[in-house]
């Protein structure tokens, strides 16, 4: 019997109802939205905590790695692996409750971002982080990735919006908090305080800053961004925020994307909810896009307020500071059309360029004040090797 068949048989023997080791399943789950191809041995679509615990038990017994998967929107290979894939999107996808007064929601990891928003928005609330894949990405995937989105300036990263988590560890124990790492942290306080969490988008690796005593030793938040390597999220309580009734968008035109990035530190003096950057390499890919101010690089700076007049005033203040060709957009449909340049352009890039394109250099991050210099060096690197690229990003966070 092959290892794949033995695993599948053992999983079914534990009473797990949705186990698939077919060639089709292995092919479908061998990739996500990125470059990599790793066929799993078996796919499990768990229905409850007990089935997840049973799958981990089988994995321990057989020495098989576990990979958690939501919608498979990762472009970094986060959702693929050579062992057991646990796909939470099919069955393990319930919103367990929304507390309007406390502004929190309890969710299983397979809940789709848009599904949570659909229930929260009628209550005047929203889940703050909003990746460009919000129509399909899962909350569990966002937790694994510490996803952010264009409005992280206003609403924070996923980790900033996690209030509690119930997590299953590899040994089968279920924890919400633990002191197991306290000594490791206390023995390395100087290193962690000076090297970890220096800026918002420093999210690669393990975020030990959340285990510092001054940060309340938040083990749940430490797990955010660990991509399922330390445990399986069974349930999360996430923070909801009041959905601002009025938005205004300042669209600013610059001679280049790097010049736009140079302006970011000055713009951040304003209460921006979003500060996105792009240039004509991505804008020209979107058919029927709205007209943009004169320039070859643009910043979309969004503000929110309790009245339409206040929102416009805040956006006009941004325009005054920028001192470049600009437009202030308050119409919601027009705003949505502009944001689609950012969202649709990223997807079209790989399909419309002269040469085959792959999404392989993603979410590089530097302190925002260094972003302009970084972009110039990056373009020089592309030129040196005769490559093209379609850069864009969350400029307010220094992310490309």
N, C-alpha and C positions, 0 to 999 in steps of 0.2 A: 504494500500500500504506500502511495506517495505521501510525503509530508503534508501536502495540501489536503489530501483526502483524510489523513489521520486527524488533522486539525479540525476539519469540517465535521467529522464524525464525533470527535470529542465535544465540540461546541453543541451539536445537536443532542448529544447525550446529557448535557447539562440543562436541557429543556429550553434552549434558545430557539425561538420559532422561525426567525428569518435569517438563515445562513445560506450563503451562495458561493460556491467554489467553481462555478461554471467558467468556461473559457471566455464567454461574453462578459461576465462580471469582472473578471480579471483585466480584460482589455479596457472596459469602461472606466475602471477605477485605477488604471495605471498612470493616469495623468490628471493634472488639474489645469489651471489657466496658464501655467508656466512652460518651461522648456523641457522638463524632465519626464522620463518614462520609467516607472518602476512597477511592474506587475505585483500585486499582492498575492498571498496564498489563498486568502479567503476574505469575504466581505460579510460583516455582521451588521444588521440594522436593528439595534436594540429597541425594545418597547418600554423598559422600565429599569429602575436601579438594579434589580435582582439580575436581569440579563447582562447588564454591564459588569457587575461583580463576577458573574459566572464566566464571562469572556476573559476577564483579567486572570481568573483562577486557571483557566485552560492555558492562557499565554504563559503564566509562570511555570506550569507543569511541563510545557513543551519548549520553553525557551524562545518563544516567538515574540517579536516586537509588536506593540500596539500603536496604531496611528489613528488619531481622531480626525473625522472629516465632517464638515458642514455642507456648504454648497460647492466646494472645490474651486472657489474664485481666487485662491492664492496663486501668485505668479512666481513664488519662490520654492515650490515643491513641498510646502507645509502639509498638504493634504494627501500625500502619497507615501507608501512605504512597502517593504518587502514581506511583511507578516500579515497581521490581522488588521483590516480597516474597520473601524467602528463608525458607521454613517448614522448620525443623529437626525438627519433632515427628514426622514420618512415617517418615523413613529414618535421619536422622543422630542416633540416640538410643541409642547403646550405652554401657553401663558397661564401660569398658576394663580395669578391675581394681580390687580393693580390697586394700590392704596392711594387714592386721590389726595387725601389729607397729608400723608407722609411723603407724597411724590416719589413713590418707588413702585417697581414691578418685580414680581417673582417669575422667573422663566426657566424652562428647560433649554439646554444648549442648542437644540435644533430649531428654535424659533427664528423665523426670518425677520430681519430688521424691519422691512416694510409692514409685516404682520403686527409687530409691536406698535409701530407708529399709527397704524390704522385704528388700534384700540385706544391709544393714548391721546391722539389729537382731538377727538370729540370731547375730551375732558379738559382741554386747554393745556395739555402737557405734550412732551415729546422726549424721546431718547436722544440726547445731544449729539454724540458722534454720528457722522453720516458719510461713510465711504462712498466712492462713486459706484460701488456694486450694491448699494443699499436695497435695490429691488430684489436681490436674491441671496445676499450674504446672511449668515446666521449669527446670532448673538454669541454662540459658543466659538465660532470661528473668529469673531472680533475679539473675544477674550484671549484666545490662543495667540492671536497676532498683535494684540494691543492696538487695534485699528483706531484710526483717528478721523480722517475725512476733512473736507474743506472748512468746516466750521469749528475746528478744534480750538481756535483762538477764543471763541466765545463759550464753548461748552466742554472743552477738555478732551483728553484721550479716553479710550475705553476704561483704562485703569482708574482715571479720576472719577468715573461714574459707577464704580463697583462698590456697593455697600456691604455685601457679604457673599460668600460662596460656600457651598457644600461640595467637597472634593473627595474622590476615591483615589487613594494612593496605591502604589504597585503592590504593597503587602496586603491589600484588602481592607485596610482601615479607612474609615470615613472621618474627615476632619473639617472643621471650619477655621480653627486657629491651632497653632502648635508652637512650642518653644524650642523645638529640636535644633533650630539653626542659630539660636541666640548666642551661643559661645563662639561659633564661627564668625558671626558679625562683630561681637565685642572684641575679638582678637584682631580684627582688621578695621577698626573704626576710622583710622586716619585715611586709609586707602579708599574706603567706601564713600566717606564724606567728601573727598576731593576729586574722585574720578567717576562716580556714578551719579546719574541724574543731573548733570550739569546744565542741560537744556532740554526742552520739552520732547524733542524727537530723538533723544538718545535712548532708544528702546531696544537695541540689539543686545543679545545675551540675557543674563539674569539680572533683574533690577533689584539689587540688594539694598538700594536706598530705602525701600519700603519696610525693611526690617530694622532700620535704625531706631533707637529708643525714642528720639524726638519725633519720629513718624509713627509712633504707637505700635511698632513691630507688626505691621499688617501683613500677615502671611497670605491672606487672600489676595491682596494686591500684588504681592511678590509673585504669585503664580500667574498673574496676567502677563501675557507676552512670552510665556515659556513653551508655547506651541505643543502642549500636551506631553512634554518630556518628563514632567514631575508628577502628573496626576490627571485624572479625568474629572471634568466639571460635571456634577450631577444637577446642580441647581444654582442659579445666581439671583441675587437681589440687586437690581440696578437702579440708579437714581434717574428720575425724570425731572425735567425742567419746564418751567412755564414757557409756552410757545409765544414768542413775541408777536403782538398783533400787527406791527408795521415794520417793514424792511425797506431799506433804500440801498442801491448799489452804485458806487462810484467806479466808473470804468476809466482807467488812466492810461494814456498812450505815451510810450517812450521810444527812443531811437533803437533800442535793442532789449532783449531779455535781461542781459547783464546790467544794463542801465536801470531797468525796472527794479532789479534786485538791490541795487545800490540804494534805492530810495526807501526800502522797507523799514530800516530802523527809525527813520523820521516818521513814517506813517503809523508805526506802532504806538506813537504817543496818543493816537485817537482810539476810542473804544470799539475796535473792530471785532466783529464776529468771525469774519473770514477775510483772508488776504491771499488770493491765488494769483499765480503768475503763469503766463504762456507767451508764445510768440507766433509769428506768421507760419512757422513750420507746422503747427497744429491747427491754427485757425483756418488756413486755406483748405484743409481736408474736409471741412463741414459744409455741405451744400446748403444754400439758402440761409446762411447765418445772418444775423443782424449786422448792421454796419458798426464798425468799431472806430474810436477816435484815431486821428492820424498817428502813425507810428509803426514800428515793427515788433514791439514787445508791449505787453499789457499787464496791468494789475487789476483784478476785480476785488474791490474792497467793500465789504458789506457791513452795514450797521443796522441796529434794531432800536425801536423806541415804542413808547406807549401811544404815540400819536403820529399821524402822517407828517404833520408839519415838523415835529421834532426830528423824525427820521431824515427828512430832506435836509434840514439844517445841519445835522451831523455829517451827512454825505457831502454837502457843499463845503464844510470845513475841511474835509479830507482833500477835496479838489483844490482848495485855496492853498493848503500846505504843499501839495504836489507841484503846482505851478506848471502843469503840462497840459496838452490837449486832453479834454475829458468830457464825460457826460454823466449826468445823474439820472438813474432810472428808478422810478417808483412803481411803475405798472408791473403787476405780478407776472403776467404772461410774457412781457418783454424780458423781465429778469430771468424767467425760466428758459427762454430761448438763448439768452447769453450764457447761462450756466451749462446749457447743452453743448456749447462749443467745447467746454472743458471736459465734460463727461463723454460725449460722443467722439471727440477727436482722439482721445486715448485709444479707444477701440478701433477706430478707422486707420490708425497709423500703420499697423502691421499689414493692412490689406490694400493700401493705396499707394505706397511708395514704389519707386522704380525697381528697387531690389527687395528681395524677401526680408522682412523685418521680424525681429524677435524681441520680446520684452525680457531683457536680461540685466539691465542696470536700473534698479528700481529702489526708490526710497533711500537714496543717499541723503544724509542730513549733516548740516554744519550749523554753528551758531548763525542766526540771521545776519549779523553784521559782516560775516565773511562770505555770504552767499554770492555776491557779485563777482568777487575774485575767483571763487570756486567755479562758477559757470564759465568764466573766460578760460580757465585752465582746462575745463572739461571739453569745451569746443576745440581748443588747441589740440587736445589729445585725439579727438575724433579726426581732425584734419591730418594729424601726423600718420594715422593708420588708414587713411582713406575711407573712413566710415561716415555714415550719416546718423542722425538721431532726431528724436522728437521730444525734447525735454519740456517738462511742465511741472508744476508742483505747488505745495502749500508754502508759499514764500514767507508768510508770517511766522512759520515755524522752522524756516531754513531747510525745507525738505524738497528734494527733486526726485 
